[in-house]
Amino acid sequence: MILTVEVREDGEDGHAVVAFVRILGPDKTTGRADYAVGAVEGACARGGSVRSAGCVVGHEHRLGIWALLERACAELKKADFL
């Protein structure tokens, strides 16, 4: 399973991607699994240089995809972007 969320500009340069999150995990339909989470912010996202971070989150499949995205974003907020 691959889930990608992109944040795009609403400008004249063709809606360039300024940040994205990608979540990779098994194609399980039941139980708990670990998912690899990676994020990249482009230089224009915060007015600095390109930054990235990653983490691994455990997720109970029965909670659904939106709970996985919420958990991944919460962990990324605590991550050290480099």
C-alpha positions in Angstrom: 0.0 0.0 0.0 1.3 3.4 -0.9 -0.4 6.6 0.2 0.9 9.9 -1.1 -0.3 13.4 -0.2 1.0 16.4 -2.1 0.7 20.1 -1.2 0.8 22.3 -4.3 1.2 26.0 -5.0 -1.7 27.8 -6.5 0.4 30.0 -8.7 1.5 30.6 -12.3 4.3 28.0 -12.3 2.1 25.1 -13.0 1.0 24.2 -9.4 4.4 23.0 -8.3 4.6 20.5 -5.4 5.9 22.3 -2.3 5.7 19.4 0.1 4.6 15.8 0.2 4.1 12.8 2.6 4.4 9.2 1.5 3.3 6.3 3.6 4.4 2.7 2.6 3.1 -0.4 4.2 1.8 -3.9 3.6 -1.4 -4.7 1.8 -3.0 -6.1 4.9 -6.7 -6.1 5.5 -6.6 -7.1 9.2 -4.4 -6.7 12.2 -1.6 -4.3 13.1 1.2 -3.4 10.8 4.1 -1.0 10.7 4.2 1.7 8.0 7.2 3.7 6.8 6.5 7.4 6.6 8.6 10.0 4.7 8.0 13.7 4.2 9.8 16.4 2.2 9.3 20.2 2.3 10.5 22.1 -0.6 12.6 25.3 -0.2 9.6 27.5 -0.8 7.4 25.8 1.8 9.1 27.7 4.7 11.4 30.1 2.9 14.5 28.0 3.5 16.2 24.9 2.2 14.7 21.6 1.3 14.0 19.5 4.5 13.0 15.9 5.0 12.1 13.5 7.8 10.9 10.0 8.3 9.6 7.7 10.9 7.8 4.3 11.4 4.3 4.2 12.8 2.3 1.2 13.9 -1.3 1.1 12.8 -4.3 -1.0 13.5 -6.0 -1.7 10.1 -9.5 -1.6 11.5 -9.1 2.2 12.3 -9.0 3.1 8.6 -6.8 5.0 6.3 -7.6 8.5 7.7 -6.5 7.4 11.2 -3.2 6.2 9.6 -2.7 9.6 7.9 -3.5 11.4 11.1 -1.0 9.3 13.1 1.7 9.7 10.5 1.3 13.5 10.4 1.3 13.6 14.2 4.6 11.7 14.3 6.1 13.9 11.6 5.3 17.0 13.6 7.6 15.6 16.3 10.3 14.5 13.9 13.6 16.3 13.3 13.6 17.6 9.8 17.0 17.7 8.2 
